[in-house]
């Protein structure tokens, strides 16, 4: 009877403990630990200094998106424990340097030759109609394999173009920094990234960088481009022609 009572008390206390973890204030030391662990696992953080700045929040959001957690952007003891026990994100197609955009998770992975990654949260096409120069279009981010064929350094302005360090991959669709990167798809088709990382990301995406954009029902490999430079060069020429 005593053991049954103890078990019931533990069951009653469990939600209370979980709620306390969500409410408890995270210390500077714990924030620094979270930053260090996120960086080690591949999430794109800023300085590991114990300050919960926009870059730290961005890394936490990318983690929450990747792990399928509630995307709160808030560091709690429960989130810290989840970070401690998590694994590094894995690219869909390792073995060569490229970029992956997982539309379902709303994250971007810079994939290195050794399979290691740097992960950022993104916002892709909302799927909603919008007017562009009097013509109705649908805000869609195309899926498939692409190449960075053109770049704009700094700010690019105009209709729908408050874009920072644009990396064009298909027609008017680019990976670029933007002042607002919601947790859900919200762009006119481009792949928005946080402003703090846009300049460095652009440096990591030279002309010819392979970009894979996929969701749970569509994926196109680009291993043949990685293994055959002539095929990739022909695809790059075509991309430049189609984009102009």
VOBA-1610 file (N, C-alpha, C; in pm, whole numbers, padded with zeros to 5 digits, always signed):
BEGIN
Unk+00083-00121+00000Unk+00000+00000+00000Unk+00087+00125+00000Unk+00196+00121+00080Unk+00286+00235+00087Unk+00350+00263-00049Unk+00392+00156-00118Unk+00456+00173-00249Unk+00358+00228-00351Unk+00231+00188-00341Unk+00129+00240-00431Unk+00109+00389-00409Unk+00107+00429-00282Unk+00091+00570-00249Unk+00208+00653-00302Unk+00330+00599-00289Unk+00450+00668-00339Unk+00442+00686-00490Unk+00396+00580-00558Unk+00384+00585-00705Unk+00283+00691-00746Unk+00170+00697-00676Unk+00068+00796-00709Unk+00119+00938-00686Unk+00197+00957-00578Unk+00253+01088-00549Unk+00350+01132-00658Unk+00430+01035-00709Unk+00524+01066-00817Unk+00451+01106-00943Unk+00341+01035-00974Unk+00262+01069-01092Unk+00202+01209-01078Unk+00159+01242-00959Unk+00101+01374-00935Unk+00206+01483-00946Unk+00328+01452-00902Unk+00435+01553-00901Unk+00495+01576-01038Unk+00486+01476-01128Unk+00554+01486-01258Unk+00513+01610-01337Unk+00381+01638-01353Unk+00345+01760-01427Unk+00395+01886-01359Unk+00396+01885-01224Unk+00443+02002-01150Unk+00590+02027-01178Unk+00671+01920-01181Unk+00814+01932-01210Unk+00836+01983-01351Unk+00759+01930-01446Unk+00772+01974-01586Unk+00736+02122-01600Unk+00628+02163-01531Unk+00588+02303-01538Unk+00694+02394-01476Unk+00753+02346-01367Unk+00858+02425-01301Unk+00978+02442-01394Unk+01011+02337-01471Unk+01122+02346-01566Unk+01093+02450-01673Unk+00967+02458-01714Unk+00931+02555-01817Unk+00937+02698-01764Unk+00905+02717-01633Unk+00898+02852-01578Unk+01031+02901-01523Unk+01120+02808-01485Unk+01243+02846-01415Unk+01331+02935-01502Unk+01394+03032-01438Unk+01485+03122-01508Unk+01616+03051-01538Unk+01661+03065-01662Unk+01788+03003-01703Unk+01900+03101-01673Unk+02006+03052-01610Unk+02117+03138-01573Unk+02206+03168-01693Unk+02295+03265-01676Unk+02391+03298-01782Unk+02479+03178-01813Unk+02517+03104-01709Unk+02600+02985-01729Unk+02527+02879-01809Unk+02398+02861-01781Unk+02319+02762-01855Unk+02296+02808-01999Unk+02279+02938-02019Unk+02266+02991-02155Unk+02395+02965-02233Unk+02508+02987-02169Unk+02637+02962-02234Unk+02653+02815-02269Unk+02607+02727-02179Unk+02613+02583-02208Unk+02525+02550-02329Unk+02405+02609-02333Unk+02315+02584-02446Unk+02379+02632-02576Unk+02440+02751-02573Unk+02507+02803-02693Unk+02618+02709-02738Unk+02698+02663-02643Unk+02811+02574-02677Unk+02761+02444-02737Unk+02660+02385-02675Unk+02607+02258-02726Unk+02542+02274-02862Unk+02466+02381-02879Unk+02403+02405-03010Unk+02508+02422-03119Unk+02614+02497-03088Unk+02721+02518-03186Unk+02791+02386-03218Unk+02817+02306-03116Unk+02884+02177-03138Unk+02800+02085-03224Unk+02668+02095-03213Unk+02579+02007-03290Unk+02552+02061-03430Unk+02600+02184-03459Unk+02589+02238-03594Unk+02493+02354-03611Unk+02425+02394-03505Unk+02333+02506-03516Unk+02412+02637-03517Unk+02367+02731-03599Unk+02442+02855-03625Unk+02417+02954-03512Unk+02508+02962-03419Unk+02496+03055-03307Unk+02588+03175-03330Unk+02572+03272-03244Unk+02666+03384-03242Unk+02775+03354-03141Unk+02832+03456-03077Unk+02935+03434-02975Unk+02881+03349-02860Unk+02964+03260-02810Unk+02925+03177-02695Unk+02963+03254-02570Unk+02870+03339-02526Unk+02902+03434-02420Unk+02799+03438-02307Unk+02701+03349-02312Unk+02601+03346-02206Unk+02491+03450-02221Unk+02489+03521-02334Unk+02385+03620-02359Unk+02284+03563-02458Unk+02158+03571-02423Unk+02054+03520-02512Unk+02018+03628-02614Unk+02103+03641-02716Unk+02086+03743-02818Unk+02010+03685-02938Unk+01983+03765-03043Unk+01908+03714-03158Unk+01971+03591-03223Unk+02104+03584-03224Unk+02169+03468-03286Unk+02145+03342-03203Unk+02150+03355-03071Unk+02122+03240-02984Unk+01978+03195-03003Unk+01887+03292-03008Unk+01746+03258-03027Unk+01725+03188-03162Unk+01793+03236-03265Unk+01783+03175-03397Unk+01829+03030-03394Unk+01941+03004-03327Unk+01992+02866-03316Unk+01893+02778-03240Unk+01834+02832-03135Unk+01736+02756-03058Unk+01612+02724-03142Unk+01567+02822-03221Unk+01451+02799-03309Unk+01484+02691-03412Unk+01604+02696-03470Unk+01644+02593-03566Unk+01643+02456-03500Unk+01693+02449-03376Unk+01691+02323-03300Unk+01548+02275-03279Unk+01460+02364-03235Unk+01322+02325-03209Unk+01253+02279-03337Unk+01281+02346-03448Unk+01223+02305-03576Unk+01274+02166-03617Unk+01404+02147-03606Unk+01462+02020-03648Unk+01409+01904-03565Unk+01396+01926-03435Unk+01354+01820-03344Unk+01202+01803-03337Unk+01127+01889-03406Unk+00983+01879-03403Unk+00922+01923-03271Unk+00991+02011-03199Unk+00941+02062-03073Unk+00855+02187-03096Unk+00787+02231-02993Unk+00714+02356-03003Unk+00814+02469-03028Unk+00790+02548-03132Unk+00884+02653-03169Unk+00849+02779-03090Unk+00914+02793-02976Unk+00887+02906-02887Unk+00997+03011-02891Unk+01119+02970-02926Unk+01232+03062-02920Unk+01270+03099-02778Unk+01221+03024-02680Unk+01250+03051-02540Unk+01336+02940-02481Unk+01445+02978-02416Unk+01533+02880-02354Unk+01487+02854-02211Unk+01442+02733-02187Unk+01400+02691-02054Unk+01487+02573-02011Unk+01470+02530-01886Unk+01545+02413-01839Unk+01507+02289-01919Unk+01379+02280-01957Unk+01335+02166-02038Unk+01402+02168-02176Unk+01412+02287-02236Unk+01479+02296-02366Unk+01628+02265-02353Unk+01690+02312-02246Unk+01831+02284-02224Unk+01855+02134-02212Unk+01768+02066-02140Unk+01783+01921-02124Unk+01765+01851-02259Unk+01670+01900-02340Unk+01650+01842-02473Unk+01773+01862-02561Unk+01835+01979-02550Unk+01958+02005-02626Unk+02068+01910-02583Unk+02081+01888-02452Unk+02185+01800-02400Unk+02175+01659-02455Unk+02054+01609-02473Unk+02035+01469-02512Unk+02013+01451-02662Unk+02019+01559-02740Unk+01993+01550-02884Unk+02119+01514-02962Unk+02098+01479-03089Unk+02208+01449-03180Unk+02220+01560-03284Unk+02331+01563-03354Unk+02351+01662-03459Unk+02259+01634-03578Unk+02206+01736-03641Unk+02127+01715-03763Unk+02210+01647-03872Unk+02146+01563-03949Unk+02213+01492-04058Unk+02155+01537-04192Unk+02240+01563-04291Unk+02188+01602-04423Unk+02119+01486-04491Unk+02030+01520-04582Unk+01958+01417-04659Unk+02055+01345-04753Unk+02154+01420-04806Unk+02247+01360-04902Unk+02390+01401-04866Unk+02457+01327-04780Unk+02596+01360-04742Unk+02693+01320-04852Unk+02820+01355-04834Unk+02925+01310-04925Unk+02985+01419-05011Unk+02923+01536-05015Unk+02979+01647-05093Unk+02924+01778-05037Unk+02995+01886-05063Unk+02955+02017-05013Unk+02835+02070-05092Unk+02734+02115-05021Unk+02615+02172-05085Unk+02528+02235-04977Unk+02411+02283-05018Unk+02313+02340-04925Unk+02183+02262-04939Unk+02117+02238-04826Unk+01986+02174-04828Unk+01884+02266-04761Unk+01767+02275-04820Unk+01655+02348-04760Unk+01543+02248-04738Unk+01518+02217-04611Unk+01412+02124-04572Unk+01285+02208-04551Unk+01196+02204-04648Unk+01077+02289-04644Unk+00983+02247-04531Unk+00975+02118-04504Unk+00887+02072-04396Unk+00933+02124-04260Unk+01062+02115-04235Unk+01116+02160-04107Unk+01141+02311-04105Unk+01145+02374-04224Unk+01176+02517-04235Unk+01316+02548-04180Unk+01413+02471-04227Unk+01553+02495-04191Unk+01641+02484-04315Unk+01756+02548-04308Unk+01858+02540-04412Unk+01983+02479-04352Unk+02045+02386-04424Unk+02168+02323-04379Unk+02280+02352-04479Unk+02387+02412-04432Unk+02509+02421-04511Unk+02585+02292-04483Unk+02599+02209-04586Unk+02658+02076-04569Unk+02802+02078-04619Unk+02894+02033-04536Unk+03035+02027-04573Unk+03071+01889-04627Unk+03190+01879-04685Unk+03233+01753-04746Unk+03229+01636-04648Unk+03260+01663-04521Unk+03264+01555-04422Unk+03128+01524-04360Unk+03022+01590-04408Unk+02888+01564-04357Unk+02847+01653-04242Unk+02939+01732-04189Unk+02903+01825-04082Unk+02818+01938-04140Unk+02742+02003-04054Unk+02646+02103-04102Unk+02649+02230-04018Unk+02595+02337-04076Unk+02557+02458-04003Unk+02411+02482-04038Unk+02329+02499-03937Unk+02184+02500-03956Unk+02124+02634-03917Unk+02039+02687-04004Unk+01967+02811-03980Unk+01817+02789-03997Unk+01735+02863-03923Unk+01591+02862-03951Unk+01563+02946-04075Unk+01462+02909-04152Unk+01425+02985-04271Unk+01274+03000-04275Unk+01229+03083-04369Unk+01087+03093-04401Unk+01076+03090-04553Unk+01001+02994-04604Unk+00986+02976-04749Unk+00849+03026-04794Unk+00813+02996-04919Unk+00690+03046-04978Unk+00566+03007-04900Unk+00476+03104-04881Unk+00356+03083-04800Unk+00250+02997-04868Unk+00258+02987-05002Unk+00156+02914-05075Unk+00032+02997-05103Unk+00036+03125-05065Unk-00080+03212-05082Unk-00067+03295-05210Unk-00179+03337-05269Unk-00171+03423-05387Unk-00129+03565-05349Unk-00061+03633-05442Unk-00025+03773-05422Unk-00016+03840-05558Unk-00023+03974-05559Unk-00017+04049-05683Unk+00124+04100-05707Unk+00175+04080-05828Unk+00307+04127-05867Unk+00292+04199-06001Unk+00303+04333-05998Unk+00286+04416-06118Unk+00153+04387-06187Unk+00049+04374-06106Unk-00086+04354-06159Unk-00121+04211-06191Unk-00022+04121-06185Unk-00046+03980-06214Unk-00052+03900-06084Unk-00150+03811-06076Unk-00161+03727-05957Unk-00066+03609-05967Unk+00013+03590-05865Unk+00105+03476-05857Unk+00080+03402-05726Unk+00140+03286-05715Unk+00131+03208-05592Unk+00268+03203-05528Unk+00273+03228-05398Unk+00400+03232-05325Unk+00451+03091-05303Unk+00527+03041-05401Unk+00573+02901-05397Unk+00725+02896-05406Unk+00786+02817-05319Unk+00929+02790-05329Unk+00947+02659-05405Unk+01011+02664-05521Unk+01023+02541-05602Unk+01109+02436-05533Unk+01071+02310-05552Unk+01150+02197-05502Unk+01237+02145-05616Unk+01349+02085-05579Unk+01437+02027-05680Unk+01582+02054-05649Unk+01664+02041-05751Unk+01808+02069-05736Unk+01842+02193-05817Unk+01919+02281-05759Unk+01949+02409-05820Unk+02096+02443-05797Unk+02139+02551-05863Unk+02273+02604-05844Unk+02264+02753-05818Unk+02348+02804-05731Unk+02357+02949-05714Unk+02418+03004-05844Unk+02338+03083-05919Unk+02385+03131-06049Unk+02410+03281-06052Unk+02362+03352-05948Unk+02383+03496-05943Unk+02377+03541-05798Unk+02445+03653-05767Unk+02450+03703-05631Unk+02441+03855-05630Unk+02385+03908-05522Unk+02383+04052-05500Unk+02439+04077-05361Unk+02544+04160-05353Unk+02604+04190-05224Unk+02531+04307-05158Unk+02508+04297-05028Unk+02439+04404-04957Unk+02290+04400-04982Unk+02227+04519-04968Unk+02082+04529-04979Unk+02037+04538-05124Unk+01925+04475-05151Unk+01859+04481-05281Unk+01716+04525-05253Unk+01675+04637-05310Unk+01543+04691-05277Unk+01456+04701-05401Unk+01325+04715-05377Unk+01229+04722-05485Unk+01103+04651-05441Unk+01010+04627-05535Unk+00887+04556-05501Unk+00920+04416-05452Unk+00878+04385-05329Unk+00903+04255-05266Unk+01052+04227-05252Unk+01139+04331-05247Unk+01282+04303-05253Unk+01363+04376-05146Unk+01318+04375-05022Unk+01402+04424-04912Unk+01491+04307-04871Unk+01585+04274-04961Unk+01663+04151-04949Unk+01809+04183-04920Unk+01871+04101-04838Unk+02008+04125-04795Unk+02097+04008-04836Unk+02199+04036-04917Unk+02292+03935-04968Unk+02215+03819-05034Unk+02159+03849-05150Unk+02078+03752-05224Unk+02165+03652-05298Unk+02123+03527-05296Unk+02189+03418-05369Unk+02083+03351-05455Unk+02079+03385-05585Unk+01971+03339-05673Unk+01993+03194-05716Unk+01881+03116-05708Unk+01890+02974-05744Unk+01791+02936-05855Unk+01684+03015-05874Unk+01584+02980-05976Unk+01499+03101-06007Unk+01515+03158-06129Unk+01436+03275-06164Unk+01456+03386-06063Unk+01347+03433-06002Unk+01358+03537-05901Unk+01368+03484-05760Unk+01385+03353-05745Unk+01392+03291-05611Unk+01535+03292-05562Unk+01555+03345-05442Unk+01689+03355-05385Unk+01689+03315-05239Unk+01804+03273-05192Unk+01831+03260-05049Unk+01885+03395-05004Unk+01820+03458-04908Unk+01864+03593-04871Unk+01827+03626-04727Unk+01899+03720-04670Unk+01866+03770-04539Unk+01743+03859-04545Unk+01665+03858-04437Unk+01543+03938-04433Unk+01518+03980-04289Unk+01454+04096-04272Unk+01435+04147-04136Unk+01338+04064-04055Unk+01249+03989-04121Unk+01153+03904-04050Unk+01161+03762-04104Unk+01187+03666-04016Unk+01189+03524-04054Unk+01091+03452-03961Unk+00963+03451-03997Unk+00864+03384-03912Unk+00893+03234-03900Unk+00830+03172-03803Unk+00852+03029-03781Unk+00780+02944-03885Unk+00693+03004-03963Unk+00616+02932-04064Unk+00647+02990-04203Unk+00611+02919-04311Unk+00631+02973-04445Unk+00557+03105-04461Unk+00627+03209-04510Unk+00564+03341-04515Unk+00615+03428-04630Unk+00710+03376-04709Unk+00770+03460-04813Unk+00688+03451-04942Unk+00731+03529-05044Unk+00669+03522-05175Unk+00730+03411-05261Unk+00818+03331-05202Unk+00881+03221-05274Unk+01028+03208-05243Unk+01090+03319-05201Unk+01231+03313-05164Unk+01251+03238-05033Unk+01378+03214-05002Unk+01415+03143-04880Unk+01479+03246-04787Unk+01402+03293-04690Unk+01450+03396-04599Unk+01538+03335-04490Unk+01647+03405-04459Unk+01735+03365-04349Unk+01753+03484-04255Unk+01794+03460-04131Unk+01816+03572-04038Unk+01923+03667-04088Unk+01903+03796-04064Unk+01996+03898-04112Unk+02137+03878-04059Unk+02151+03838-03932Unk+02284+03832-03871Unk+02377+03734-03944Unk+02320+03634-04011Unk+02401+03531-04076Unk+02413+03550-04227Unk+02340+03645-04284Unk+02327+03655-04430Unk+02460+03680-04500Unk+02541+03768-04445Unk+02667+03802-04512Unk+02763+03683-04513Unk+02776+03617-04398Unk+02864+03499-04390Unk+02809+03386-04475Unk+02677+03369-04475Unk+02616+03264-04557Unk+02646+03288-04704Unk+02637+03414-04748Unk+02667+03446-04887Unk+02811+03408-04922Unk+02902+03431-04830Unk+03042+03393-04854Unk+03057+03242-04871Unk+02973+03166-04803Unk+02979+03020-04810Unk+02907+02963-04932Unk+02837+03051-05006Unk+02760+03006-05123Unk+02812+03074-05250Unk+02930+03038-05297Unk+02980+03098-05421Unk+02896+03054-05540Unk+02914+03123-05651Unk+02847+03083-05776Unk+02878+02936-05803Unk+02775+02859-05835Unk+02793+02716-05861Unk+02761+02626-05743Unk+02731+02684-05627Unk+02695+02602-05511Unk+02567+02524-05539Unk+02569+02395-05510Unk+02451+02311-05528Unk+02354+02335-05413Unk+02225+02352-05447Unk+02120+02373-05346Unk+02009+02272-05371Unk+01979+02192-05271Unk+01870+02096-05278Unk+01753+02149-05195Unk+01637+02163-05257Unk+01517+02209-05186Unk+01416+02095-05192Unk+01371+02050-05076Unk+01285+01931-05074Unk+01185+01936-04958Unk+01083+01850-04972Unk+00989+01825-04863Unk+00972+01675-04851Unk+00873+01632-04775Unk+00860+01489-04747Unk+00820+01406-04868Unk+00770+01470-04973Unk+00727+01394-05091Unk+00813+01420-05213Unk+00908+01511-05204Unk+00989+01541-05322Unk+01135+01559-05284Unk+01221+01487-05354Unk+01365+01501-05335Unk+01435+01463-05465Unk+01530+01547-05507Unk+01608+01519-05627Unk+01756+01522-05588Unk+01826+01414-05617Unk+01968+01405-05586Unk+02051+01490-05683Unk+02165+01538-05634Unk+02257+01612-05721Unk+02396+01550-05717Unk+02403+01422-05681Unk+02533+01356-05674Unk+02603+01353-05809Unk+02525+01343-05919Unk+02588+01340-06050Unk+02654+01474-06081Unk+02596+01584-06034Unk+02660+01715-06052Unk+02789+01721-05972Unk+02785+01670-05850Unk+02904+01674-05764Unk+03016+01587-05821Unk+02980+01478-05887Unk+03080+01384-05938Unk+03126+01416-06079Unk+03048+01496-06153Unk+03080+01526-06292Unk+03076+01678-06313Unk+03190+01747-06304Unk+03194+01893-06319Unk+03134+01943-06450Unk+03145+01864-06557Unk+03091+01909-06686Unk+02939+01917-06682Unk+02876+01820-06617Unk+02731+01824-06603Unk+02688+01946-06522Unk+02761+01970-06414Unk+02730+02084-06329Unk+02749+02216-06405Unk+02855+02227-06483Unk+02881+02348-06559Unk+02771+02372-06662Unk+02726+02267-06727Unk+02617+02281-06825Unk+02489+02327-06755Unk+02462+02272-06636Unk+02344+02312-06560Unk+02354+02457-06515Unk+02476+02501-06482Unk+02496+02640-06439Unk+02471+02736-06555Unk+02519+02702-06673Unk+02496+02786-06791Unk+02347+02798-06818Unk+02276+02686-06808Unk+02131+02687-06831Unk+02062+02772-06725Unk+02104+02762-06598Unk+02043+02838-06490Unk+02059+02988-06512Unk+02179+03029-06555Unk+02203+03171-06582Unk+02115+03221-06696Unk+02102+03138-06799Unk+02020+03177-06915Unk+01873+03188-06876Unk+01825+03090-06800Unk+01684+03088-06760Unk+01653+03198-06660Unk+01754+03238-06581Unk+01730+03338-06478Unk+01735+03479-06530Unk+01788+03499-06651Unk+01800+03636-06707Unk+01687+03666-06806
//
